[in-house]
Amino acid sequence: MPVTPPPVDPELAAAIDLDALRITLTHEVIEKLRAAAAPAPTLDDLRRDGAFTVEEHLAPPAGGGTAGVPLLVCRPTGASGRLPVLYYLHGGGMVMGHARQHLDYVLEWAEELGAAVVSVEYRLAPEHPYPAALDDALAGITWIATHGRESGIDPERVLVTGFSGGGAVAAGLALRLRDGRDLRPVGQMLVCPMLDDRSDTCSAVQFAAAGGWNRATNEAAWSHVLGARRGTADVPAYAAPARAEDLSGLPPTYLEAGSAETFRDEVVGYASGIWAAGGDAELHVFAGGFHGFDFLVPGAGLSRDARETRLKWLRRVLPTRP
């Protein structure tokens, strides 16, 4: 298996030192990263100078949860009627991050589309290993189905989207809904999703020691989520969706990765599995992109291309009228 990785886009490489982003996901490091991310953005920031109303709700727990699941419901102030909704699951390897993280990106889509956003504060590992995050995601989408109309959103037009670790939760949620729920999202958008706990693809090997989110970081995150089960046969597809043997019956799916990141080949493989099952998948691999490149270097040409590509797919898949 080749170990020489493909190159990083020159504009991205000139803008950021990936080696400085190398992290070891110990409990202590996770706590520090959570604390550093906690203050921002504020609810006033999310209102975007009056462009959105922002409500806080608690969804009744699902699965093994005992406390309500916090939700942020953001709705364009100028919109009328019941709106389609982007159901957002934040990134952070399922061990860090929060419901407001990178929510500004999703609000940009919502403003363009005339859609609402619901962001879920799912529980994080290692304190809350699998299936806590998935149970919370299920609780949130169930709240949309039962109470969403009260907040002016349409439970028949829900599109699930997740970044990185949130992509794992989003993909797992789509599988779980397919297998036994009346809820049916109209699509799923998986941006650089974390799909495979085994970390044995060609791209995982190529980026074993790279800066940024590499194979070692990825394995550590999965170990926090799955414990001793990571890499064994005892991992369900709802936890690591790349494990799914049957990818039929899924909603239209957008999949994205960079060519210079460890998740590349598991994302390509997931798209291939959907196609093999006769499904609708749109795959984009951005040449020279590393993990999270558009969040870290938003002004780069490749980052602008990625954002425009996502918005184009959303316009195709998300119905703007009942």
Secondary structure, DSSP 8 states (H G I E B T S, - for coil): ---------HHHHHH--GGGG-----HHHHHHHHHHHTT-S-HHHHHTTTTEEEEEEEE---TT--S-EEEEEEEETT--S-EEEEEEE--STTTS--TTTTHHHHHHHHHHHT-EEEEE----TTTS-TTHHHHHHHHHHHHHHHHGGGGTEEEEEEEEEEETHHHHHHHHHHHHHHTT-S---SEEEEES----TT--SHHHHHTSS-SSS-HHHHHHHHHHHHGGGTTSS---TTTSGGG-S--TT---EEEEEETTSTTHHHHHHHHHHHHHTT--EEEEEETT--TTHHHHSTTSHHHHHHHHHHHHHHHHHS-S--
